[in-house]
Amino acid sequence: MNVFDAIASRRAIRSYLDKPIPKEILDKLLTAMRLAPSGNNKQPCRYVVIQDEKIKSELVTKACHQEFIAQAPVVIAVCCPPGNDINAAITVDHLTLQATEEGLGTCWIRWFEKDIAAQVLGLPEGMEVAVIVPVGYAAEQPEPTERLELAELIHYDRW
């Protein structure tokens, strides 16, 4: 799959099969995240890879309140110092596209209680959870959503 095909076919997945992700594929996803660029190459993001059912459940019940998250075999919390959300976003974009190429589904989660998520995951002072991403084999195949035409979005040189 080329990058454009991954971009065009990626969907937010909120239902996952009970099927583990092989370690070599998980390592590839994590490497794609590690390779994401960051401002001045500071590399501020760190990742908590959650596979333990109890921790996933605690994260969902205490901080996220979105049950489908715990259904995924892997949940990745992208963590960084406050003010680094753009770096976290670039990292998650790498993750979601690589996951698509590997036949996996993902979903960006930004609606959660940051302080509680940080406590559940044992984050050190000065770090926060920026994004939570469940990762797994999709149990659904959402249809493409309607997108605006390119001509409706683009302005050249001036508005």
Secondary structure, 3 states (H helix, E strand, C coil): CCHHHHHHHCCECCCECCCCCCHHHHHHHHHHHHCCCCHHHCCCCEEEEECCHHHHHHHHHHHHCCCHHHHCCEEEEEEECCCCHHHHHHHHHHHHHHHHHCCCEECCECCCCHHHHHHHHCCCCCCEEEEEEEEECECCCCCCCCCCCHHHHCCCCCC
